[in-house]
């Protein structure tokens, strides 16, 4: 189990307040303060929740009260449940590192199929509450199946010659490669230099793509 010193240290590395940790664990800030100050002996289940929240944010715990920020990581999400867990990772990442999200080579019918309408609505509602987050989305030229409303994301149509069947998704400092086969497989690389390379590629395609007119688009929430 992690120690109180590691909890304080992990918060310091991430620049989280006790309130920030509370938001991510549903444990009150008062309880977190009591744990860190040694006033409360936490249950094992409580420490597991705290540890997972830090690990999801890229913290690695070492022996002898050691901690460090992971320099790079690859995670794989698979199946319907894994696809939703991928969206959970998007949300948690944007909580810590808001900014522009770019998504390319998209057929949103596949996203809709594997997420479901209820999860789509949950995702868009919570993302809209985050400040400093915006979406840019590249579709195949002529595709008018839009899931996002104009206040959520901006669409463009990528020329057919450049469109690929393998979407990619860049959020925070992470790159996700999405494979839609018998079930979805999402490969997430937490390598900032790789994410930045794909952002640059996206921007090049964005500049030559046409604005997508969604007047006749499917009216749904992403």
C-alpha angles and dihedrals in degrees: 000000000000119000131232089252090056091049091053092043094049091050089051094052092049094040090234123157120217085259091056091053089047091055091054098045105031087234113130118254088234091057092047090051091050091050093050093048093049093244093120131042103219124217118250090247090056092052090048091055092048093047093050092051090055094044090051087055091053103266120142120201119217135189121278095033091304125155136173141172112254112246094208140351140180120210129181124208117192137184130004094306091045091051090057090046087056089057089048087056090050090054095046091047093050090049088063101030111026119185142103118339117203125196123185138187091022130176100179093196087075093049090049092049096054100036101040127217096275094054091044091055091047091052097048093045095055095040091053088057092060117091121226096023123124135165133219117187130190118206132182110275110274096014106136099179102115124175098178124077118226092258090058107042145000120231133206131180114239116215111261092239091064101038116113131196090228112080124205129202125199118195128160105333094327134102121205124195112200124207118188108197128129083326131002121272119191120192112197119195116195095201113123095203091054092047091050092051091055091046089056091049090049092051091053091054092042091058094055096041127097125244109259115233109216099186090111094033127122105272107227139128118253 
